[in-house]
């Protein structure tokens, strides 16, 4: 209530302030009423259309995030340089894929309630492309976690090199204990060079994707190992009896090199890393793009916010 002692101008300002407050209160009440009308139906229950639209948009957004996580995890599994990392990234991809499938299952009924044919069609398209993508991705992940090329590489850089070095060292000791030193040194050099050449061929075999090319490399490796064995056989005829134990060491090292080479070839033939990388680079991008296009169409349809409840 205005103070009667207050000047007329002051009373006028006071009345204007009160009126402004009443107007603000009425506006807030109207906004609250409109919000409640939007959120509730005739019976006071949450509006089904509004709820479905909001949840559909949330699921569509999560669908895109989880699909990208699944695709990224798969790529990381292929590029990982250890078994542990490959398995870890593959697990991440599989977990994200489960969430994608769950989102698709939850989103379908909501889109049917909304009665939007464009959104429903986009989800159907995504589900179709996703099925193709998952079939390919399972093959990629199964190959990636095998890591046969990486395992072959480790054998080549480790046990195979160690066996070749042991063979060289034993032969060099043998050349000193021979009857014909010059002839012995020549045979030792021939044997060592043949093993080193075979060792060098392991790397291109591991990286090769073509079966025919691998067969040619294997033939070269077999020929070189045979040449090394022939040189050692010829060397044995020049040795003093006391050198026989050292000859046995050289032959055992050559046998070990051949065994490890056979393991390398078997792992390399499986070619899991090369094959998983090829699938990721050549086939996967097409299916990933198709899934992305469907998700984009789904989000665009939901953004238009033109739905009719069917229940």
Secondary structure, DSSP 8 states (H G I E B T S, - for coil): ---TTS-HHHHHHHHHHHHHHHHHHHHHHHHHHHHHHHHB-TTSSB-HHHHHHHHHHHHHHHHHHHHHHHHHHHHHHHH-SSHHHHHHHHHHHHHHHHHHHHHHHHHHHHHHHHT-HHHHHHHHHHHHHHHHHHHHHHHHHHHHHH-HHHHHHHHIIIIIHHHHHHHHHHHHHHHHTBSSHHHHHHHHHHHHHHHHHHHHHHHHHHH---HHHHHHHHHHHHHHHHHHHHHHHHHHTTB-GGGHHHHHHHHHHHHHHHHHHHHHHHHHHH-HHHHHHHHHHHTHHHHHHHHHHHHHHHHHHHHT-------
